[in-house]
Amino acid sequence: SGNKTDLLSGNKAAFLSGNRISLFSNINIKIEISDSGNHNGNHGVPAAMAARFQALDQNQDGQVSIDEYSASKAQRKMQQVKKRFRRLDRDKNQKLTIQEFGQPDR
């Protein structure tokens, strides 16, 4: 909202916004953050995303390393590859013939 400067000192505050100055003394500022119940203490992260993060954090140190992240991605990619392979393997013998390999993936 335009140029705004807030000055706080002890029990006094001045707010400068454009050509307007507001002065306050003996003020108390209280900030409350309400939680709708969707975050369950996960630092503002929705519960579903926090659960995903915790699943990635294999050593449970509260951080996801590049190795933990890439292992998860590699695992998901491998699942996709296996699913595609099973679709191509029409006779379900866990081997692809050139005919199975050459037909369109559906």
RAHUCOR-V852179 format. One record per backbone hydrogen bond with DSSP energy under -0.5 kcal/mol. CO is the residue of the C=O (numbers start at 1). NH is the residue of the N-H. Records with the same first field share a line. If there is no record, write none. Layout:
CO->NH  NH
//
This chain:
3->18
5->16
7->14
9->12
11->26  27
12->9
13->24
14->7  16
15->17  22
16->5
17->20
20->17
22->15
24->13
28->30
30->32
32->34
38->47
39->42
42->45
46->50
47->51
48->52
49->53
50->54
51->55
52->56
53->57
56->58
57->60
63->65
65->69
66->70
67->71
68->72
69->73
70->74
71->75
72->76
73->77
74->78
75->79
76->80
77->81
78->82
79->83
80->84
81->85
82->86
83->87
84->88
85->89
88->90
89->92
95->97
97->101
98->102
99->103
100->103
//
